[in-house]
Amino acid sequence: MPMTAYEVLHPDRNLSCVVFASPHSGRDYAGSFLRRSVLDEHAIRSSEDAFVDRLFDCAPRFGASFIKAGAPRAYIDLNRAPEELDPSVIEGVSRQGHNPRVASGLGVIPRVVANGRAIYRGKLSQEEAQLRIDSYWRPYHAKLQELLTRAHRRHGQAVLVDCHSMPHEAMDGVARSGMRRPDVVLGDRFGAAAGGEVVDRIEAAFVDAGFVVTRNSPFAGAYITQAYGRPSRGQHAVQVEIDRALYMNERLIRPNGAFEAVQAALQRVVAEVAQIGQERLPLAAE
């Protein structure tokens, strides 16, 4: 089994109501897991948000917490509900209505990686699936909610920035002829997961740093934004998808020559986003 469910990088002083998270950049591929897979050590990483943790781990410098997964997405997907179990990969699980994520092999215990390549030769037992959920999914989400609750208690609101990456080809069908292809997709579930002012601030930070941004298409947010986005209660959640081709060679899964420049640009974004809520000062009595 992978060594740890998550790692949290804390700021010296909790100045920000923002919590940054990377649930898909875990790369602790245990030998026992690799031996069960039909994929080699390279192919199994294709659905991983490789290096996203390195792009956003500057958050504590600006007073914000950062949580990142230890277990890889191919082992357990933290951006799925624990009930999203796939009967095609877990023994004894019955189908419960149509779930497009589960049907495509991308449930909480994924059946496939990118391009629909199967991970396993056979099925897993329900006991093993539950062990993964109890050992990795539940601790990660318990800690994430703890960070958000703490931020809300200190600052009167909490903002989750859920950081992901997308294949370059994901925007092929969105980019219009003659227009620059979006570099970043912000997902707020069409306004249900975050207040408009919060999303505007995040979008402006990316635009000011030179990124082309669009919202909710083709990624509006999955389980995490749905579960944690409660803007009416002062808890906002925004999913960020960044084009992998900007900073990495997708085929080799290695940082490319632009990695440090993109990392520096994202540091400016993180610095600006971490400021959300810090302008809120007590009003003077009239």
Buried (B, 14 or more C-beta within 10 A) or exposed (E): BBEBBBBBBEBEEBBBBBBBBBBBBBBBBBEEBEEBBEBEEEBBBBBBBBBBBBBBBBBBBBBBBBBBBBBBBBBBBBBBBBEBBBBBBBEEBEEEEEBEBBEEBBBBBBBBBBEEBBBBEEBBEEEBBBEBBEBBBEBBBEBBBBBBEBBBEBBEBBBBBBBBBBBBEBBEEEEEEEEEBBBBBBBBBEBBBBBEEBBEBBBBBBEEBEBBBBBBEBBBBBBBBBBBBBBEEBBBBBBBBBBBBBBBEBEEBEBBEEBEEBBEBBBBBBBBBBBBBBEEEEEEEE
